[in-house]
Amino acid sequence: MKKNFYIILLAVVALFVTIIVYYSAVNAQYESSAAKKPVQKEKEVKVESCYNCHGQIKELHTTGKHAKINCSNCHKDLITT
């Protein structure tokens, strides 16, 4: 009876150790992959060059709620510098 108890106890401890090792490895892998991804900031454009052709846009960006936002925030694929 005592021998069966120790075998079961050993199996449970081994299971917990396996789970702890597995999840710590998964967590380390997740953290390393998150650290490798660089945060890519969009290249800001000189809005004055846009305003030369787009007078209405200049009005919107200087007086409206878009005053602090660069054009490249919304127009990533259309901006050429």
Secondary structure, 3 states (H helix, E strand, C coil): CHHHHHHHHHHHHHHHHHHHHHHHHHHHHHHHHHHHCCCCCCCCCCHHHHHCCCHHHHHHHHHCCCCCCCHHHCCCCCCCC
